[in-house]
Each structure stands twice: as structure tokens, then as C-alpha cells.
Amino acid sequence: MHRDFLHRLFTAAALLWALPALAQAPAPEVTFGYSAFHERPSSGLDQRLNGFSLGFRHSFDRAWSLEAAFNRQTGTEGGSVNMRQLGLMAGPRYSRTLAPRWKPARTWPKACQRG
């Protein structure tokens, strides 16, 4: 019972602490994706609460759009980023193991090409 009372007390304190911030903060823009709450808000408090709950979604979408812009700038919309294209540092072990995979297919030996 003591723990339940403390839990209720801290919950009420957290709500009282968060309500002014909820009332003053504007709803974050969801730039990427669809949100039914931003489409048809029923009331002001509803809109504020939905904007508050969509904060994590907003940060994820911002990271997604930043990654898309980075891929557009490096010319890799279709797939993963090429390490050599990025110019990342590759140590000796790293380049020794991964460079053969990036080589083109083997051509015929010179003795076969002479005919």
C-alpha cells in the first residue's frame, strides 16, 4: 500500500509537471508519413496530446529523411552505400579481406586470348 501511494504521488507530480509544457509546446510536424490525428484533430487538447505522442515518430522520420538526402547526395538511392565511394578509412586487414569481393569478374588468361 505504501508503494502504491508513492506511485500515485509521483504520477500526479509528473502529470502536473508535464501539463504546462504540453499546453505551450506546438505539435511537431510529421514531415514523412501519414497521421490521422493531424488530418482531423477533434479538439485543441487532443491535438496537443497527439503531437506530444508523435514526438518519437517525428524523430524517426527526420532521421529517415536525412538518410535519404545523404543517399541522394552520394548517388546510392537504390541500395547500400559503397565503402570506397564514401572514402572511409580501411585498415590493412579490412582491405585485404573485402577488396577481392569488389574486383570485377576474372578475365581469360593471356594464353587463351592469343588464339
C-alpha positions in Angstrom: 0.0 0.0 0.0 2.9 2.3 0.8 4.4 1.7 -2.6 1.0 2.3 -4.3 0.6 5.6 -2.6 4.1 6.7 -3.6 3.4 5.6 -7.2 0.2 7.7 -7.3 2.0 10.7 -5.8 4.9 10.6 -8.3 2.4 10.1 -11.2 0.4 13.1 -10.1 3.6 15.1 -9.8 4.8 14.1 -13.2 1.4 15.0 -14.7 1.4 18.4 -13.0 5.0 19.0 -14.2 4.2 17.9 -17.8 0.9 19.7 -18.4 2.2 23.3 -18.8 4.8 22.0 -21.3 2.1 20.1 -23.2 -0.1 23.2 -23.2 2.6 25.5 -24.6 4.5 23.3 -27.0 3.3 23.3 -30.6 2.7 19.9 -32.2 5.8 18.7 -34.1 5.5 18.5 -37.8 5.3 15.0 -39.2 7.1 15.5 -42.5 7.2 11.9 -43.7 4.2 9.5 -43.5 0.5 9.9 -42.8 -1.1 10.8 -39.5 -4.9 10.6 -38.9 -4.6 12.9 -35.8 -3.0 15.7 -37.8 -5.6 15.2 -40.5 -8.7 15.7 -38.3 -8.0 17.0 -34.8 -11.1 16.9 -32.7 -10.1 19.4 -30.0 -7.1 21.6 -29.0 -6.1 19.3 -26.1 -6.4 16.3 -28.4 -4.2 17.9 -31.0 -1.6 18.8 -28.3 -1.6 15.3 -26.8 -1.3 13.6 -30.2 1.6 15.9 -31.2 3.3 15.1 -27.9 2.9 11.3 -28.5 4.1 11.7 -32.1 7.5 13.1 -31.0 9.4 9.8 -31.3 7.7 9.1 -34.7 8.8 12.6 -35.8 12.5 12.0 -34.8 12.5 8.6 -36.7 11.1 10.3 -39.8 13.6 13.1 -39.6 16.4 10.5 -39.4 14.9 8.6 -42.4 14.7 11.8 -44.5 18.3 12.8 -43.6 19.5 9.3 -44.6 17.6 9.6 -47.9 19.2 13.0 -48.6 22.6 11.6 -47.8 22.0 8.6 -50.2 20.8 11.1 -52.8 23.9 13.1 -52.5 26.2 10.1 -52.7 24.2 8.6 -55.6 23.1 5.5 -53.8 19.3 5.7 -53.8 18.8 2.1 -54.8 20.8 0.2 -52.3 23.6 0.3 -49.7 26.4 2.8 -49.5 29.6 1.8 -51.2 32.5 2.0 -48.7 35.1 3.0 -51.4 32.6 5.6 -52.7 32.4 7.1 -49.2 36.1 7.1 -48.8 36.0 5.6 -45.4 39.3 4.5 -43.8 40.0 0.9 -44.5 42.7 -0.8 -42.5 45.1 -3.4 -43.9 43.0 -6.4 -42.7 39.8 -4.8 -43.8 41.0 -4.0 -47.4 42.7 -7.4 -47.6 39.5 -9.3 -46.8 37.0 -7.1 -48.6 38.8 -5.8 -51.7 38.7 -9.1 -53.6 34.9 -9.1 -53.4 34.8 -5.7 -55.1 37.0 -6.7 -58.0 35.3 -7.4 -61.4 35.0 -10.9 -62.6 38.1 -12.7 -63.7 39.0 -12.3 -67.4 40.6 -15.0 -69.6 44.3 -15.6 -69.2 46.6 -14.2 -71.9 47.4 -17.6 -73.3 43.7 -18.2 -74.1 43.3 -14.7 -75.6 46.1 -15.3 -78.2 44.2 -17.9 -80.0 
